[in-house]
Amino acid sequence: MRDIAQEAGIEAGSIYYHFQSKDQILSEVLDLGVRQLYQAVSEIVRSAPTSSEDFRKTFGLLIETHLTYLLTDSDFTSANIRNYPMLSDETRAPHRELRASYAGAWGKFLNDAKRAGHLRSDISTAVIRQFILSAMNWTVEWYDVDKYPVRILAERMSKLILDGMCPHRKADTEGLKLCPATPAKTPDPDSKAARTRAEILKAAARVLRDNGYKATTLRKIAEEAGMKAGSVYYHFNSKEAIVDEVLNAGLRDLLSGVEAAVRKFDAPYDHHAKIATAIWAHLDFLFKASEFTSANIRSYGMLPNHFRERHRGIRHEYGKLWDWILREAQDDGAIRSDIKIVPLRQVMLGALNWTVEWFDPNKAGVEGYLSLPEFSSMLINLLLEGICNREAAPSTGQGSPESGCPGQTRRK
């Protein structure tokens, strides 16, 4: 409350004339963050025309509206997106209905588009909707308003989501190399103390993944590890020391794992299969191979700046790995030439990373839920081929017969 009062330029005690608690303020902030956006998007959907060309224009407007609220126009929306995943079920409960209504507005637009033949029919609109929102929501972690305006970002993102990376009708991923993802090798603990230390780190990763940085305490870590809180101090000086090692392990596992997966390809590269293999490995680390990676991705947005700075170098290395994969594919004409590599990588990884907030691989086998391999295949198809129905004939004459969406031309 003291921080809020200072930001508002008033005395701390004065807040209580208007709000009873921090929780009440948070609840109103969360509500405003979605309500304003929902009203704007619902109005666009209600008045949306149905032709193929108009579908693309409306889609672009929806993308720009969401990104504008999220990144520049509404601190309420960005506060909601960044904080909601780490809130308790009790705190989230009053806001589920409104969030579901917002998802429903997108769902109506996408269902109408699918019935009109504008969207691909082999992937459910629920998955497509989550894919779109994931790509947009992760922009809070990397977008820089000083580099280019939201309008440009929205145009690039719309083009990628609609038409995918691949300039052809169908991506060729026959050479996908499905190798079990393995974390970076570390020496096996050779003493009881080393084994206990390793268990504390694994427990900390699970707590950090599920609760976020601020709610992660030494007491919670000790409980997860099945030991007394005081015993943790025999192995680590502080929570910060534990979290630092967890974050580093998560990035190291991801970098080494994806790099090992793509190094299995020899020149001349099977670029679509290589990109698909890298995506597959990224998702495998995110959901299965490394609890350290999922802890890093889920908590990154709420970390103090000094933590983020310490790990910026290895994150940059990971970005460079993807830039190399994508640039070689683009140079060989395997992915479109009209999308810049760095924004492409940022949007793509954003779509992948945000899946930790809504996909649960543990529900595989339950009716209506996907396994991780099925889910990974869908995301690969969406990223390479886009959400549009590529079998439909273009209605504007701006596309080629190889393209099912107007405005996309095949690279010769």
C-alpha positions in Angstrom: 0.0 0.0 0.0 2.9 2.3 0.7 4.3 1.7 -2.8 0.9 2.4 -4.4 0.5 5.6 -2.3 4.0 6.8 -3.4 3.2 6.1 -7.0 -0.1 8.0 -6.7 1.5 11.0 -4.9 -0.6 10.7 -1.7 0.0 9.8 1.9 -0.2 6.1 2.6 -3.0 6.5 5.1 -5.2 8.4 2.6 -5.7 5.3 0.5 -7.9 3.8 3.2 -10.5 6.6 2.5 -11.1 4.9 -0.9 -10.1 1.3 -0.5 -10.2 -1.2 2.3 -7.2 -3.2 1.3 -4.6 -4.0 -1.3 -6.7 -7.0 -2.4 -9.6 -4.7 -3.2 -7.4 -2.5 -5.3 -6.0 -5.5 -7.1 -9.5 -6.8 -7.8 -10.6 -3.6 -9.4 -7.4 -3.3 -11.4 -7.9 -6.9 -12.7 -11.5 -6.1 -13.7 -10.7 -2.9 -15.5 -7.8 -4.7 -17.3 -10.2 -7.1 -19.1 -13.4 -5.1 -19.2 -12.1 -2.2 -21.2 -10.5 -4.6 -23.7 -13.5 -6.9 -23.9 -15.8 -4.0 -24.7 -13.5 -2.8 -27.5 -13.0 -6.3 -29.0 -16.7 -7.2 -28.7 -17.7 -4.1 -30.7 -15.3 -5.0 -33.5 -16.6 -8.6 -33.6 -20.3 -7.5 -33.6 -19.8 -5.3 -36.7 -17.3 -7.5 -38.5 -18.2 -8.2 -42.2 -17.7 -11.7 -43.6 -15.8 -11.6 -46.9 -12.3 -13.1 -47.1 -10.6 -9.7 -47.5 -12.7 -8.2 -44.7 -11.8 -11.1 -42.4 -8.1 -10.3 -42.7 -8.8 -6.6 -42.0 -10.9 -7.4 -39.0 -8.3 -9.9 -37.7 -5.6 -7.2 -38.0 -7.8 -4.7 -36.2 -8.4 -7.2 -33.3 -4.7 -7.9 -33.0 -3.9 -4.2 -33.0 -6.6 -3.5 -30.4 -5.4 -6.2 -28.0 -1.7 -5.1 -28.4 -2.5 -1.4 -28.0 -4.4 -2.0 -24.7 -1.7 -4.4 -23.5 1.4 -2.4 -24.4 0.6 1.3 -24.5 -2.9 2.4 -23.6 -3.9 0.5 -20.4 -1.7 -0.2 -17.4 -4.8 -2.1 -16.2 -4.5 -4.6 -19.0 -0.8 -5.1 -18.7 -1.1 -5.5 -14.9 -3.8 -8.1 -15.5 -1.8 -10.2 -18.1 1.4 -10.1 -16.1 0.0 -10.9 -12.7 -3.0 -13.1 -13.2 -1.2 -16.4 -13.9 0.5 -16.3 -10.5 -2.5 -15.3 -8.4 -4.3 -17.7 -6.0 -7.5 -19.5 -7.2 -9.4 -17.5 -4.6 -8.2 -14.2 -6.1 -8.8 -15.3 -9.7 -12.3 -16.7 -9.1 -14.2 -13.4 -9.4 -12.6 -12.6 -12.7 -13.0 -15.9 -14.5 -16.4 -15.1 -16.0 -15.2 -11.9 -17.6 -12.0 -13.5 -19.0 -14.2 -16.3 -20.4 -16.4 -13.7 -22.0 -13.3 -12.1 -23.7 -12.2 -15.5 -24.9 -15.8 -16.0 -26.2 -15.6 -12.8 -28.3 -12.5 -14.2 -30.0 -14.1 -17.6 -30.3 -17.2 -16.1 -32.0 -15.1 -14.3 -34.5 -13.0 -17.4 -35.3 -16.0 -19.8 -35.4 -17.7 -17.5 -37.9 -14.5 -17.3 -39.9 -14.2 -21.1 -40.0 -17.8 -21.5 -41.1 -17.2 -19.0 -43.9 -14.2 -21.1 -45.0 -11.5 -18.6 -44.0 -9.8 -20.8 -41.4 -8.2 -24.2 -41.6 -10.5 -27.0 -40.5 -8.0 -29.4 -39.1 -7.3 -27.5 -35.9 -10.0 -26.5 -33.4 -10.8 -22.8 -33.0 -10.1 -23.1 -29.2 -6.5 -24.1 -29.9 -6.2 -21.3 -32.6 -7.6 -18.8 -30.2 -5.2 -19.8 -27.4 -2.3 -19.7 -29.9 -3.2 -16.1 -31.0 -3.6 -14.8 -27.5 -0.4 -16.5 -26.4 1.6 -14.8 -29.1 0.2 -11.4 -28.1 0.4 -11.7 -24.4 4.1 -12.6 -24.3 4.9 -9.3 -25.9 4.8 -7.7 -22.5 8.2 -9.5 -21.9 10.0 -8.1 -24.9 8.2 -5.3 -26.7 10.1 -2.0 -26.8 7.8 1.0 -27.7 10.9 3.0 -28.7 11.8 0.6 -31.5 8.6 0.6 -33.5 5.0 1.5 -32.9 2.3 -1.0 -32.0 0.7 -0.6 -35.4 3.9 -2.1 -37.1 4.1 -4.9 -34.5 0.4 -5.7 -35.1 0.8 -5.8 -38.9 3.8 -8.2 -38.6 2.1 -10.4 -36.1 -1.1 -10.6 -38.1 0.7 -11.6 -41.2 2.6 -14.3 -39.4 -0.4 -15.7 -37.6 -2.6 -15.7 -40.7 -0.2 -17.1 -43.2 2.6 -18.7 -41.2 6.3 -18.8 -42.0 6.2 -21.1 -44.9 5.7 -19.5 -48.4 4.2 -22.7 -49.9 0.9 -24.4 -49.4 2.2 -27.1 -47.1 5.3 -27.2 -44.9 7.5 -30.3 -45.4 8.3 -31.7 -41.9 8.9 -35.3 -43.0 12.4 -35.1 -41.7 11.4 -34.1 -38.1 13.9 -35.7 -35.7 12.1 -36.7 -32.5 14.9 -37.3 -30.0 14.2 -37.4 -26.3 15.1 -34.1 -24.8 17.8 -34.3 -22.2 19.0 -31.6 -19.8 22.6 -30.5 -19.8 24.7 -33.1 -18.2 26.0 -32.4 -14.8 28.2 -34.6 -12.6 26.1 -37.0 -10.5 26.1 -35.9 -6.8 28.8 -38.0 -5.1 27.8 -37.1 -1.5 24.7 -36.9 0.6 25.1 -33.1 0.9 25.4 -32.8 -2.9 22.3 -35.0 -3.4 20.3 -32.9 -0.8 21.4 -29.7 -2.5 20.2 -31.1 -5.9 16.8 -32.0 -4.3 16.5 -28.5 -2.9 17.0 -27.0 -6.3 14.4 -29.3 -7.9 11.9 -28.4 -5.1 12.6 -24.7 -5.6 12.0 -25.0 -9.3 8.6 -26.5 -8.7 7.7 -23.9 -6.1 8.9 -21.0 -8.3 7.0 -22.5 -11.3 3.7 -22.7 -9.5 3.9 -19.6 -7.2 6.2 -17.0 -8.8 9.2 -15.3 -7.4 7.6 -13.2 -4.7 5.5 -16.0 -3.2 8.5 -18.4 -3.2 9.9 -18.6 0.3 12.5 -20.8 1.9 9.7 -22.3 4.1 7.8 -23.4 0.9 11.0 -24.7 -0.7 11.8 -26.7 2.5 8.3 -28.1 2.7 8.4 -29.2 -1.0 11.8 -30.8 -0.4 10.5 -32.6 2.8 12.9 -31.0 5.2 13.0 -28.3 7.9 13.3 -24.7 6.8 16.5 -24.2 8.9 18.2 -27.1 7.1 18.2 -25.3 3.8 20.8 -22.8 5.2 23.3 -25.6 5.4 23.3 -25.6 1.6 22.3 -22.1 0.5 22.8 -18.7 2.0 19.5 -17.3 0.8 16.4 -17.7 -1.4 18.1 -15.5 -4.0 21.0 -17.9 -4.3 18.6 -20.8 -4.8 16.5 -19.0 -7.4 19.7 -17.9 -9.2 20.8 -21.4 -9.7 17.3 -22.6 -10.8 17.0 -19.9 -13.4 20.5 -20.6 -14.8 19.8 -24.3 -15.0 16.6 -23.7 -16.9 18.2 -21.6 -19.5 21.2 -23.8 -19.8 19.0 -26.9 -20.3 17.0 -25.2 -23.0 19.9 -23.8 -24.9 21.9 -27.0 -24.9 18.9 -29.2 -25.6 17.6 -27.3 -28.6 21.1 -26.8 -30.0 21.8 -30.5 -29.7 18.5 -31.3 -31.5 19.2 -29.0 -34.5 22.9 -30.0 -34.8 21.7 -33.4 -36.0 20.8 -31.8 -39.4 23.5 -31.7 -42.0 23.7 -29.2 -44.9 21.9 -28.8 -47.2 19.3 -28.4 -44.5 15.8 -29.7 -44.4 14.7 -26.3 -43.0 11.0 -27.0 -42.2 12.0 -30.2 -40.4 14.8 -28.4 -38.6 12.5 -25.6 -37.4 9.9 -28.2 -36.4 12.5 -30.2 -34.4 13.6 -27.1 -32.6 10.0 -26.2 -31.7 9.4 -29.8 -30.5 12.5 -29.7 -28.3 11.6 -26.3 -26.9 8.2 -27.5 -25.9 9.6 -30.8 -24.5 11.9 -28.8 -22.2 9.1 -26.5 -21.2 6.7 -29.2 -20.2 8.6 -32.4 -19.5 12.4 -32.6 -19.7 13.3 -29.8 -17.3 11.4 -28.4 -14.4 14.1 -25.7 -14.3 13.1 -24.5 -17.7 9.4 -24.2 -16.9 10.2 -22.4 -13.7 12.3 -19.9 -15.6 9.7 -19.2 -18.3 6.8 -18.9 -15.9 8.5 -16.6 -13.4 10.7 -14.5 -15.7 8.2 -11.6 -16.1 7.9 -10.9 -12.4 11.6 -11.2 -11.5 13.5 -8.3 -10.1 15.6 -6.5 -12.7 18.9 -7.6 -11.1 18.0 -11.2 -11.6 17.0 -10.6 -15.2 20.2 -8.8 -15.9 22.3 -11.7 -14.6 20.7 -14.1 -17.0 20.3 -11.8 -20.0 23.5 -13.2 -21.6 22.4 -16.8 -21.9 18.9 -15.6 -23.0 20.6 -13.7 -25.7 22.6 -16.8 -26.7 19.3 -18.7 -27.1 17.9 -16.0 -29.2 21.0 -16.1 -31.5 20.5 -19.8 -31.9 17.0 -19.3 -33.2 18.1 -16.4 -35.4 20.6 -18.7 -37.0 18.0 -21.4 -37.6 15.5 -19.0 -39.1 17.9 -16.9 -41.1 19.4 -19.9 -42.9 15.9 -21.0 -43.7 15.0 -17.6 -45.0 18.2 -17.3 -47.1 17.3 -20.7 -48.8 13.7 -19.6 -49.5 12.2 -22.0 -47.0 10.4 -19.3 -45.0 9.0 -16.0 -46.1 11.2 -13.1 -47.0 8.8 -10.4 -46.0 9.1 -11.0 -42.2 12.1 -9.8 -40.3 13.9 -12.5 -38.4 14.1 -11.0 -34.9 10.4 -10.1 -34.7 9.6 -13.5 -36.1 11.6 -15.2 -33.4 10.1 -13.1 -30.7 6.5 -13.7 -31.7 7.2 -17.4 -32.3 8.9 -18.0 -28.9 6.2 -15.9 -27.2 3.5 -18.2 -28.7 5.4 -21.2 -27.4 6.3 -19.8 -23.9 2.8 -18.6 -23.0 1.5 -22.1 -23.4 2.7 -22.9 -19.9 -0.3 -20.8 -18.7 -3.0 -22.8 -20.4 -1.8 -26.2 -21.7 -1.7 -29.2 -19.3 0.1 -32.3 -20.7 -1.0 -34.3 -17.6 -4.6 -34.3 -19.0 -3.6 -36.4 -22.0 -6.0 -39.2 -22.5 -9.0 -37.3 -21.1 -11.6 -36.7 -23.8 -11.0 -33.3 -25.4 -7.4 -32.9 -24.2 -4.2 -33.4 -26.2 -1.0 -35.2 -25.5 2.2 -33.2 -25.6 3.2 -34.7 -29.0 -0.2 -33.9 -30.5 -0.1 -30.4 -29.1 3.5 -29.8 -30.4 2.5 -31.0 -33.9 -0.5 -28.5 -33.9 1.7 -25.6 -32.9 4.3 -26.5 -35.5 1.6 -26.5 -38.2 0.2 -23.2 -37.0 3.6 -21.5 -36.9 4.7 -22.9 -40.3 1.4 -22.8 -42.2 -0.7 -20.2 -40.4 -4.3 -20.3 -39.3 -5.8 -19.6 -42.8 -7.4 -22.2 -45.0 -4.8 -22.6 -47.7 -7.0 -24.8 -49.8 -9.5 -22.0 -50.4 -9.1 -20.0 -53.6 -8.1 -16.3 -53.0 -11.0 -13.9 -53.6 -9.0 -10.7 -54.3 -6.5 -11.7 -57.0 -3.7 -10.6 -54.6 -2.5 -14.0 -53.7 -1.2 -16.9 -55.8 -3.0 -20.3 -56.4 -0.5 -21.7 -53.9 -1.9 -19.4 -51.2 -5.3 -19.8 -49.6 -5.2 -16.4 -48.1 -5.3 -13.2 -50.1 -2.2 -11.0 -49.9 0.3 -13.8 -49.6 2.6 -14.5 -52.6 4.8 -17.4 -53.0 8.6 -16.7 -53.2 10.0 -17.8 -56.6 
